[in-house]
Amino acid sequence: MEFFTILFIEYSLREIDIETYLILPDYEACQVAIRDNEDMYKYFYADGDVDMYCIQTEKMSRSIKPVLRPVGG
């Protein structure tokens, strides 16, 4: 089973603290997004570092689907 994961992003722009998030299908996708966007401060014109971290939810994004078996087999 896989659970939705929130990519939480915090940064400061002109001394105003900004928080935003993206909902991703699983924890691995969140980790990949962080690694691929390590220089995010350039795109957000942030005053300093852009903090990003993953928060796993309890809401399933994907589960194993049961396979129907023939009756009387």
PyMOL Python script that loads the backbone (N, CA, C, O; Angstrom):
from pymol import cmd

cmd.read_pdbstr("""\
ATOM      1  N   MET A   1       0.834  -1.181   0.000  1.00  0.00           N
ATOM      2  CA  MET A   1       0.000   0.000   0.000  1.00  0.00           C
ATOM      3  C   MET A   1       0.880   1.246   0.000  1.00  0.00           C
ATOM      4  O   MET A   1       1.950   1.273   0.608  1.00  0.00           O
ATOM      5  N   GLU A   2       0.412   2.254  -0.682  1.00  0.00           N
ATOM      6  CA  GLU A   2       1.123   3.525  -0.704  1.00  0.00           C
ATOM      7  C   GLU A   2       0.180   4.617  -0.224  1.00  0.00           C
ATOM      8  O   GLU A   2      -1.032   4.547  -0.424  1.00  0.00           O
ATOM      9  N   PHE A   3       0.756   5.615   0.408  1.00  0.00           N
ATOM     10  CA  PHE A   3      -0.034   6.691   0.991  1.00  0.00           C
ATOM     11  C   PHE A   3       0.383   8.026   0.396  1.00  0.00           C
ATOM     12  O   PHE A   3       1.551   8.241   0.075  1.00  0.00           O
ATOM     13  N   PHE A   4      -0.600   8.929   0.252  1.00  0.00           N
ATOM     14  CA  PHE A   4      -0.274  10.270  -0.217  1.00  0.00           C
ATOM     15  C   PHE A   4       0.733  10.899   0.737  1.00  0.00           C
ATOM     16  O   PHE A   4       0.694  10.672   1.946  1.00  0.00           O
ATOM     17  N   THR A   5       1.627  11.687   0.171  1.00  0.00           N
ATOM     18  CA  THR A   5       2.656  12.366   0.956  1.00  0.00           C
ATOM     19  C   THR A   5       2.630  13.843   0.603  1.00  0.00           C
ATOM     20  O   THR A   5       2.467  14.208  -0.561  1.00  0.00           O
ATOM     21  N   ILE A   6       2.789  14.683   1.600  1.00  0.00           N
ATOM     22  CA  ILE A   6       2.787  16.126   1.402  1.00  0.00           C
ATOM     23  C   ILE A   6       4.237  16.611   1.349  1.00  0.00           C
ATOM     24  O   ILE A   6       5.026  16.342   2.255  1.00  0.00           O
ATOM     25  N   LEU A   7       4.572  17.324   0.283  1.00  0.00           N
ATOM     26  CA  LEU A   7       5.855  18.005   0.198  1.00  0.00           C
ATOM     27  C   LEU A   7       5.621  19.400   0.751  1.00  0.00           C
ATOM     28  O   LEU A   7       4.986  20.232   0.102  1.00  0.00           O
ATOM     29  N   PHE A   8       6.129  19.657   1.939  1.00  0.00           N
ATOM     30  CA  PHE A   8       5.930  20.930   2.631  1.00  0.00           C
ATOM     31  C   PHE A   8       7.121  21.828   2.345  1.00  0.00           C
ATOM     32  O   PHE A   8       8.269  21.413   2.503  1.00  0.00           O
ATOM     33  N   ILE A   9       6.851  23.059   1.922  1.00  0.00           N
ATOM     34  CA  ILE A   9       7.901  23.992   1.524  1.00  0.00           C
ATOM     35  C   ILE A   9       7.773  25.277   2.344  1.00  0.00           C
ATOM     36  O   ILE A   9       6.701  25.878   2.410  1.00  0.00           O
ATOM     37  N   GLU A  10       8.873  25.688   2.963  1.00  0.00           N
ATOM     38  CA  GLU A  10       8.913  26.923   3.743  1.00  0.00           C
ATOM     39  C   GLU A  10      10.066  27.784   3.240  1.00  0.00           C
ATOM     40  O   GLU A  10      11.165  27.288   2.991  1.00  0.00           O
ATOM     41  N   TYR A  11       9.800  29.077   3.095  1.00  0.00           N
ATOM     42  CA  TYR A  11      10.866  30.007   2.723  1.00  0.00           C
ATOM     43  C   TYR A  11      10.459  31.419   3.101  1.00  0.00           C
ATOM     44  O   TYR A  11       9.324  31.661   3.512  1.00  0.00           O
ATOM     45  N   SER A  12      11.377  32.334   2.960  1.00  0.00           N
ATOM     46  CA  SER A  12      11.132  33.728   3.297  1.00  0.00           C
ATOM     47  C   SER A  12      11.375  34.574   2.057  1.00  0.00           C
ATOM     48  O   SER A  12      12.374  34.397   1.361  1.00  0.00           O
ATOM     49  N   LEU A  13      10.457  35.494   1.784  1.00  0.00           N
ATOM     50  CA  LEU A  13      10.556  36.378   0.636  1.00  0.00           C
ATOM     51  C   LEU A  13      10.324  37.801   1.114  1.00  0.00           C
ATOM     52  O   LEU A  13       9.231  38.149   1.561  1.00  0.00           O
ATOM     53  N   ARG A  14      11.355  38.614   1.017  1.00  0.00           N
ATOM     54  CA  ARG A  14      11.285  39.999   1.510  1.00  0.00           C
ATOM     55  C   ARG A  14      10.806  40.048   2.962  1.00  0.00           C
ATOM     56  O   ARG A  14       9.957  40.855   3.341  1.00  0.00           O
ATOM     57  N   GLU A  15      11.384  39.159   3.742  1.00  0.00           N
ATOM     58  CA  GLU A  15      11.132  39.039   5.176  1.00  0.00           C
ATOM     59  C   GLU A  15       9.703  38.624   5.521  1.00  0.00           C
ATOM     60  O   GLU A  15       9.251  38.833   6.646  1.00  0.00           O
ATOM     61  N   ILE A  16       8.995  38.039   4.561  1.00  0.00           N
ATOM     62  CA  ILE A  16       7.665  37.485   4.805  1.00  0.00           C
ATOM     63  C   ILE A  16       7.794  35.966   4.740  1.00  0.00           C
ATOM     64  O   ILE A  16       8.263  35.426   3.739  1.00  0.00           O
ATOM     65  N   ASP A  17       7.380  35.274   5.803  1.00  0.00           N
ATOM     66  CA  ASP A  17       7.459  33.816   5.840  1.00  0.00           C
ATOM     67  C   ASP A  17       6.329  33.226   5.003  1.00  0.00           C
ATOM     68  O   ASP A  17       5.165  33.597   5.159  1.00  0.00           O
ATOM     69  N   ILE A  18       6.685  32.309   4.122  1.00  0.00           N
ATOM     70  CA  ILE A  18       5.727  31.677   3.228  1.00  0.00           C
ATOM     71  C   ILE A  18       5.801  30.168   3.419  1.00  0.00           C
ATOM     72  O   ILE A  18       6.884  29.590   3.503  1.00  0.00           O
ATOM     73  N   GLU A  19       4.627  29.539   3.487  1.00  0.00           N
ATOM     74  CA  GLU A  19       4.528  28.079   3.588  1.00  0.00           C
ATOM     75  C   GLU A  19       3.568  27.607   2.503  1.00  0.00           C
ATOM     76  O   GLU A  19       2.510  28.201   2.296  1.00  0.00           O
ATOM     77  N   THR A  20       3.939  26.556   1.826  1.00  0.00           N
ATOM     78  CA  THR A  20       3.065  25.967   0.812  1.00  0.00           C
ATOM     79  C   THR A  20       3.317  24.465   0.755  1.00  0.00           C
ATOM     80  O   THR A  20       4.272  23.970   1.353  1.00  0.00           O
ATOM     81  N   TYR A  21       2.481  23.755   0.051  1.00  0.00           N
ATOM     82  CA  TYR A  21       2.666  22.304  -0.029  1.00  0.00           C
ATOM     83  C   TYR A  21       2.148  21.763  -1.350  1.00  0.00           C
ATOM     84  O   TYR A  21       1.324  22.380  -2.025  1.00  0.00           O
ATOM     85  N   LEU A  22       2.657  20.592  -1.695  1.00  0.00           N
ATOM     86  CA  LEU A  22       2.206  19.824  -2.850  1.00  0.00           C
ATOM     87  C   LEU A  22       1.823  18.440  -2.354  1.00  0.00           C
ATOM     88  O   LEU A  22       2.472  17.899  -1.459  1.00  0.00           O
ATOM     89  N   ILE A  23       0.790  17.872  -2.920  1.00  0.00           N
ATOM     90  CA  ILE A  23       0.399  16.505  -2.563  1.00  0.00           C
ATOM     91  C   ILE A  23       0.935  15.568  -3.634  1.00  0.00           C
ATOM     92  O   ILE A  23       0.651  15.724  -4.821  1.00  0.00           O
ATOM     93  N   LEU A  24       1.712  14.594  -3.188  1.00  0.00           N
ATOM     94  CA  LEU A  24       2.342  13.640  -4.099  1.00  0.00           C
ATOM     95  C   LEU A  24       1.829  12.231  -3.800  1.00  0.00           C
ATOM     96  O   LEU A  24       1.345  11.970  -2.699  1.00  0.00           O
ATOM     97  N   PRO A  25       1.931  11.323  -4.775  1.00  0.00           N
ATOM     98  CA  PRO A  25       1.336   9.996  -4.616  1.00  0.00           C
ATOM     99  C   PRO A  25       2.026   9.082  -3.600  1.00  0.00           C
ATOM    100  O   PRO A  25       1.401   8.155  -3.085  1.00  0.00           O
ATOM    101  N   ASP A  26       3.307   9.330  -3.304  1.00  0.00           N
ATOM    102  CA  ASP A  26       3.985   8.480  -2.332  1.00  0.00           C
ATOM    103  C   ASP A  26       5.240   9.168  -1.794  1.00  0.00           C
ATOM    104  O   ASP A  26       5.656  10.213  -2.295  1.00  0.00           O
ATOM    105  N   TYR A  27       5.829   8.565  -0.771  1.00  0.00           N
ATOM    106  CA  TYR A  27       6.990   9.149  -0.093  1.00  0.00           C
ATOM    107  C   TYR A  27       8.203   9.233  -1.022  1.00  0.00           C
ATOM    108  O   TYR A  27       8.960  10.203  -0.979  1.00  0.00           O
ATOM    109  N   GLU A  28       8.379   8.220  -1.853  1.00  0.00           N
ATOM    110  CA  GLU A  28       9.528   8.213  -2.771  1.00  0.00           C
ATOM    111  C   GLU A  28       9.451   9.386  -3.751  1.00  0.00           C
ATOM    112  O   GLU A  28      10.467  10.022  -4.031  1.00  0.00           O
ATOM    113  N   ALA A  29       8.264   9.676  -4.268  1.00  0.00           N
ATOM    114  CA  ALA A  29       8.099  10.815  -5.181  1.00  0.00           C
ATOM    115  C   ALA A  29       8.445  12.118  -4.477  1.00  0.00           C
ATOM    116  O   ALA A  29       8.993  13.030  -5.096  1.00  0.00           O
ATOM    117  N   CYS A  30       8.137  12.211  -3.211  1.00  0.00           N
ATOM    118  CA  CYS A  30       8.465  13.402  -2.426  1.00  0.00           C
ATOM    119  C   CYS A  30       9.981  13.541  -2.276  1.00  0.00           C
ATOM    120  O   CYS A  30      10.520  14.635  -2.445  1.00  0.00           O
ATOM    121  N   GLN A  31      10.656  12.466  -1.967  1.00  0.00           N
ATOM    122  CA  GLN A  31      12.107  12.503  -1.819  1.00  0.00           C
ATOM    123  C   GLN A  31      12.787  12.878  -3.137  1.00  0.00           C
ATOM    124  O   GLN A  31      13.759  13.634  -3.139  1.00  0.00           O
ATOM    125  N   VAL A  32      12.288  12.360  -4.240  1.00  0.00           N
ATOM    126  CA  VAL A  32      12.834  12.688  -5.551  1.00  0.00           C
ATOM    127  C   VAL A  32      12.630  14.179  -5.835  1.00  0.00           C
ATOM    128  O   VAL A  32      13.534  14.837  -6.350  1.00  0.00           O
ATOM    129  N   ALA A  33      11.460  14.711  -5.505  1.00  0.00           N
ATOM    130  CA  ALA A  33      11.175  16.130  -5.724  1.00  0.00           C
ATOM    131  C   ALA A  33      12.142  17.012  -4.931  1.00  0.00           C
ATOM    132  O   ALA A  33      12.600  18.040  -5.432  1.00  0.00           O
ATOM    133  N   ILE A  34      12.449  16.615  -3.709  1.00  0.00           N
ATOM    134  CA  ILE A  34      13.389  17.395  -2.901  1.00  0.00           C
ATOM    135  C   ILE A  34      14.784  17.361  -3.523  1.00  0.00           C
ATOM    136  O   ILE A  34      15.428  18.399  -3.675  1.00  0.00           O
ATOM    137  N   ARG A  35      15.244  16.170  -3.879  1.00  0.00           N
ATOM    138  CA  ARG A  35      16.590  16.049  -4.464  1.00  0.00           C
ATOM    139  C   ARG A  35      16.707  16.811  -5.789  1.00  0.00           C
ATOM    140  O   ARG A  35      17.737  17.425  -6.068  1.00  0.00           O
ATOM    141  N   ASP A  36      15.655  16.767  -6.596  1.00  0.00           N
ATOM    142  CA  ASP A  36      15.690  17.429  -7.898  1.00  0.00           C
ATOM    143  C   ASP A  36      15.562  18.947  -7.811  1.00  0.00           C
ATOM    144  O   ASP A  36      15.811  19.643  -8.795  1.00  0.00           O
ATOM    145  N   ASN A  37      15.183  19.461  -6.662  1.00  0.00           N
ATOM    146  CA  ASN A  37      14.941  20.898  -6.515  1.00  0.00           C
ATOM    147  C   ASN A  37      15.741  21.520  -5.386  1.00  0.00           C
ATOM    148  O   ASN A  37      15.251  22.407  -4.688  1.00  0.00           O
ATOM    149  N   GLU A  38      16.962  21.061  -5.205  1.00  0.00           N
ATOM    150  CA  GLU A  38      17.796  21.586  -4.125  1.00  0.00           C
ATOM    151  C   GLU A  38      18.121  23.070  -4.297  1.00  0.00           C
ATOM    152  O   GLU A  38      18.420  23.749  -3.314  1.00  0.00           O
ATOM    153  N   ASP A  39      18.069  23.581  -5.519  1.00  0.00           N
ATOM    154  CA  ASP A  39      18.353  24.997  -5.750  1.00  0.00           C
ATOM    155  C   ASP A  39      17.062  25.818  -5.917  1.00  0.00           C
ATOM    156  O   ASP A  39      17.039  26.815  -6.639  1.00  0.00           O
ATOM    157  N   MET A  40      16.014  25.391  -5.253  1.00  0.00           N
ATOM    158  CA  MET A  40      14.701  26.026  -5.368  1.00  0.00           C
ATOM    159  C   MET A  40      14.721  27.503  -4.964  1.00  0.00           C
ATOM    160  O   MET A  40      13.913  28.287  -5.460  1.00  0.00           O
ATOM    161  N   TYR A  41      15.628  27.885  -4.077  1.00  0.00           N
ATOM    162  CA  TYR A  41      15.686  29.277  -3.618  1.00  0.00           C
ATOM    163  C   TYR A  41      15.870  30.250  -4.783  1.00  0.00           C
ATOM    164  O   TYR A  41      15.415  31.391  -4.711  1.00  0.00           O
ATOM    165  N   LYS A  42      16.526  29.814  -5.846  1.00  0.00           N
ATOM    166  CA  LYS A  42      16.734  30.674  -7.013  1.00  0.00           C
ATOM    167  C   LYS A  42      15.410  31.003  -7.704  1.00  0.00           C
ATOM    168  O   LYS A  42      15.202  32.125  -8.166  1.00  0.00           O
ATOM    169  N   TYR A  43      14.522  30.018  -7.768  1.00  0.00           N
ATOM    170  CA  TYR A  43      13.257  30.184  -8.476  1.00  0.00           C
ATOM    171  C   TYR A  43      12.216  30.917  -7.633  1.00  0.00           C
ATOM    172  O   TYR A  43      11.328  31.577  -8.174  1.00  0.00           O
ATOM    173  N   PHE A  44      12.324  30.802  -6.317  1.00  0.00           N
ATOM    174  CA  PHE A  44      11.383  31.476  -5.425  1.00  0.00           C
ATOM    175  C   PHE A  44      11.869  32.863  -5.024  1.00  0.00           C
ATOM    176  O   PHE A  44      11.165  33.588  -4.320  1.00  0.00           O
ATOM    177  N   TYR A  45      13.053  33.235  -5.460  1.00  0.00           N
ATOM    178  CA  TYR A  45      13.676  34.501  -5.048  1.00  0.00           C
ATOM    179  C   TYR A  45      13.670  34.624  -3.522  1.00  0.00           C
ATOM    180  O   TYR A  45      13.415  35.694  -2.969  1.00  0.00           O
ATOM    181  N   ALA A  46      13.954  33.517  -2.869  1.00  0.00           N
ATOM    182  CA  ALA A  46      13.923  33.457  -1.406  1.00  0.00           C
ATOM    183  C   ALA A  46      15.087  34.243  -0.805  1.00  0.00           C
ATOM    184  O   ALA A  46      16.146  34.387  -1.415  1.00  0.00           O
ATOM    185  N   ASP A  47      14.858  34.746   0.410  1.00  0.00           N
ATOM    186  CA  ASP A  47      15.898  35.483   1.124  1.00  0.00           C
ATOM    187  C   ASP A  47      17.054  34.577   1.524  1.00  0.00           C
ATOM    188  O   ASP A  47      18.182  35.044   1.682  1.00  0.00           O
ATOM    189  N   GLY A  48      16.788  33.305   1.687  1.00  0.00           N
ATOM    190  CA  GLY A  48      17.819  32.358   2.107  1.00  0.00           C
ATOM    191  C   GLY A  48      17.434  30.969   1.660  1.00  0.00           C
ATOM    192  O   GLY A  48      16.963  30.767   0.541  1.00  0.00           O
ATOM    193  N   ASP A  49      17.637  30.023   2.538  1.00  0.00           N
ATOM    194  CA  ASP A  49      17.317  28.634   2.225  1.00  0.00           C
ATOM    195  C   ASP A  49      15.821  28.416   2.064  1.00  0.00           C
ATOM    196  O   ASP A  49      15.002  29.123   2.650  1.00  0.00           O
ATOM    197  N   VAL A  50      15.490  27.423   1.257  1.00  0.00           N
ATOM    198  CA  VAL A  50      14.122  26.938   1.129  1.00  0.00           C
ATOM    199  C   VAL A  50      14.096  25.587   1.834  1.00  0.00           C
ATOM    200  O   VAL A  50      14.781  24.652   1.419  1.00  0.00           O
ATOM    201  N   ASP A  51      13.305  25.485   2.903  1.00  0.00           N
ATOM    202  CA  ASP A  51      13.203  24.227   3.644  1.00  0.00           C
ATOM    203  C   ASP A  51      12.098  23.388   3.030  1.00  0.00           C
ATOM    204  O   ASP A  51      10.980  23.865   2.832  1.00  0.00           O
ATOM    205  N   MET A  52      12.417  22.126   2.727  1.00  0.00           N
ATOM    206  CA  MET A  52      11.442  21.204   2.156  1.00  0.00           C
ATOM    207  C   MET A  52      11.513  19.891   2.924  1.00  0.00           C
ATOM    208  O   MET A  52      12.595  19.372   3.199  1.00  0.00           O
ATOM    209  N   TYR A  53      10.346  19.366   3.262  1.00  0.00           N
ATOM    210  CA  TYR A  53      10.315  18.057   3.900  1.00  0.00           C
ATOM    211  C   TYR A  53       9.012  17.348   3.593  1.00  0.00           C
ATOM    212  O   TYR A  53       8.029  17.961   3.177  1.00  0.00           O
ATOM    213  N   CYS A  54       9.029  16.036   3.809  1.00  0.00           N
ATOM    214  CA  CYS A  54       7.904  15.171   3.451  1.00  0.00           C
ATOM    215  C   CYS A  54       7.104  14.791   4.690  1.00  0.00           C
ATOM    216  O   CYS A  54       7.664  14.453   5.732  1.00  0.00           O
ATOM    217  N   ILE A  55       5.785  14.854   4.554  1.00  0.00           N
ATOM    218  CA  ILE A  55       4.880  14.431   5.626  1.00  0.00           C
ATOM    219  C   ILE A  55       3.965  13.366   5.032  1.00  0.00           C
ATOM    220  O   ILE A  55       3.183  13.642   4.122  1.00  0.00           O
ATOM    221  N   GLN A  56       4.071  12.153   5.553  1.00  0.00           N
ATOM    222  CA  GLN A  56       3.246  11.063   5.033  1.00  0.00           C
ATOM    223  C   GLN A  56       1.871  11.105   5.686  1.00  0.00           C
ATOM    224  O   GLN A  56       1.758  11.240   6.904  1.00  0.00           O
ATOM    225  N   THR A  57       0.824  10.988   4.869  1.00  0.00           N
ATOM    226  CA  THR A  57      -0.546  11.000   5.385  1.00  0.00           C
ATOM    227  C   THR A  57      -1.019   9.570   5.635  1.00  0.00           C
ATOM    228  O   THR A  57      -0.298   8.608   5.367  1.00  0.00           O
ATOM    229  N   GLU A  58      -2.231   9.447   6.149  1.00  0.00           N
ATOM    230  CA  GLU A  58      -2.832   8.127   6.349  1.00  0.00           C
ATOM    231  C   GLU A  58      -3.826   7.788   5.239  1.00  0.00           C
ATOM    232  O   GLU A  58      -4.514   6.769   5.306  1.00  0.00           O
ATOM    233  N   LYS A  59      -3.901   8.643   4.219  1.00  0.00           N
ATOM    234  CA  LYS A  59      -4.826   8.444   3.113  1.00  0.00           C
ATOM    235  C   LYS A  59      -4.131   7.635   2.011  1.00  0.00           C
ATOM    236  O   LYS A  59      -3.102   8.056   1.483  1.00  0.00           O
ATOM    237  N   MET A  60      -4.696   6.479   1.669  1.00  0.00           N
ATOM    238  CA  MET A  60      -4.078   5.617   0.665  1.00  0.00           C
ATOM    239  C   MET A  60      -4.168   6.212  -0.732  1.00  0.00           C
ATOM    240  O   MET A  60      -5.213   6.720  -1.140  1.00  0.00           O
ATOM    241  N   SER A  61      -3.062   6.142  -1.453  1.00  0.00           N
ATOM    242  CA  SER A  61      -3.053   6.577  -2.847  1.00  0.00           C
ATOM    243  C   SER A  61      -3.120   5.368  -3.784  1.00  0.00           C
ATOM    244  O   SER A  61      -3.553   5.474  -4.932  1.00  0.00           O
ATOM    245  N   ARG A  62      -2.682   4.229  -3.269  1.00  0.00           N
ATOM    246  CA  ARG A  62      -2.674   3.017  -4.080  1.00  0.00           C
ATOM    247  C   ARG A  62      -2.667   1.818  -3.142  1.00  0.00           C
ATOM    248  O   ARG A  62      -1.984   1.824  -2.117  1.00  0.00           O
ATOM    249  N   SER A  63      -3.419   0.805  -3.492  1.00  0.00           N
ATOM    250  CA  SER A  63      -3.408  -0.406  -2.679  1.00  0.00           C
ATOM    251  C   SER A  63      -3.385  -1.624  -3.595  1.00  0.00           C
ATOM    252  O   SER A  63      -3.602  -1.517  -4.802  1.00  0.00           O
ATOM    253  N   ILE A  64      -3.127  -2.744  -3.018  1.00  0.00           N
ATOM    254  CA  ILE A  64      -3.122  -3.999  -3.772  1.00  0.00           C
ATOM    255  C   ILE A  64      -4.575  -4.393  -4.009  1.00  0.00           C
ATOM    256  O   ILE A  64      -5.356  -4.514  -3.065  1.00  0.00           O
ATOM    257  N   LYS A  65      -4.931  -4.592  -5.274  1.00  0.00           N
ATOM    258  CA  LYS A  65      -6.316  -4.948  -5.603  1.00  0.00           C
ATOM    259  C   LYS A  65      -6.454  -6.476  -5.572  1.00  0.00           C
ATOM    260  O   LYS A  65      -5.623  -7.199  -6.122  1.00  0.00           O
ATOM    261  N   PRO A  66      -7.500  -6.942  -4.928  1.00  0.00           N
ATOM    262  CA  PRO A  66      -7.701  -8.405  -4.884  1.00  0.00           C
ATOM    263  C   PRO A  66      -8.024  -8.971  -6.268  1.00  0.00           C
ATOM    264  O   PRO A  66      -8.650  -8.312  -7.098  1.00  0.00           O
ATOM    265  N   VAL A  67      -7.587 -10.187  -6.489  1.00  0.00           N
ATOM    266  CA  VAL A  67      -7.843 -10.873  -7.762  1.00  0.00           C
ATOM    267  C   VAL A  67      -9.034 -11.785  -7.576  1.00  0.00           C
ATOM    268  O   VAL A  67      -9.080 -12.588  -6.644  1.00  0.00           O
ATOM    269  N   LEU A  68     -10.002 -11.653  -8.476  1.00  0.00           N
ATOM    270  CA  LEU A  68     -11.190 -12.519  -8.390  1.00  0.00           C
ATOM    271  C   LEU A  68     -10.812 -13.934  -8.831  1.00  0.00           C
ATOM    272  O   LEU A  68     -10.078 -14.130  -9.799  1.00  0.00           O
ATOM    273  N   ARG A  69     -11.329 -14.898  -8.100  1.00  0.00           N
ATOM    274  CA  ARG A  69     -11.058 -16.303  -8.433  1.00  0.00           C
ATOM    275  C   ARG A  69     -12.350 -16.946  -8.931  1.00  0.00           C
ATOM    276  O   ARG A  69     -13.441 -16.564  -8.507  1.00  0.00           O
ATOM    277  N   PRO A  70     -12.227 -17.907  -9.815  1.00  0.00           N
ATOM    278  CA  PRO A  70     -13.430 -18.564 -10.332  1.00  0.00           C
ATOM    279  C   PRO A  70     -14.174 -19.284  -9.206  1.00  0.00           C
ATOM    280  O   PRO A  70     -13.565 -19.842  -8.293  1.00  0.00           O
ATOM    281  N   VAL A  71     -15.492 -19.257  -9.295  1.00  0.00           N
ATOM    282  CA  VAL A  71     -16.337 -19.933  -8.291  1.00  0.00           C
ATOM    283  C   VAL A  71     -16.316 -21.439  -8.564  1.00  0.00           C
ATOM    284  O   VAL A  71     -16.445 -21.883  -9.705  1.00  0.00           O
ATOM    285  N   GLY A  72     -16.152 -22.204  -7.494  1.00  0.00           N
ATOM    286  CA  GLY A  72     -16.182 -23.664  -7.608  1.00  0.00           C
ATOM    287  C   GLY A  72     -14.937 -24.254  -8.236  1.00  0.00           C
ATOM    288  O   GLY A  72     -14.962 -25.387  -8.715  1.00  0.00           O
ATOM    289  N   GLY A  73     -13.854 -23.504  -8.241  1.00  0.00           N
ATOM    290  CA  GLY A  73     -12.642 -23.986  -8.882  1.00  0.00           C
ATOM    291  C   GLY A  73     -11.784 -24.668  -7.963  1.00  0.00           C
ATOM    292  O   GLY A  73     -10.714 -25.137  -8.350  1.00  0.00           O
TER     293      GLY A  73
END
""", "prot")
cmd.dss("prot")
cmd.show_as("cartoon", "prot")
cmd.util.cbc("prot")
cmd.orient("prot")
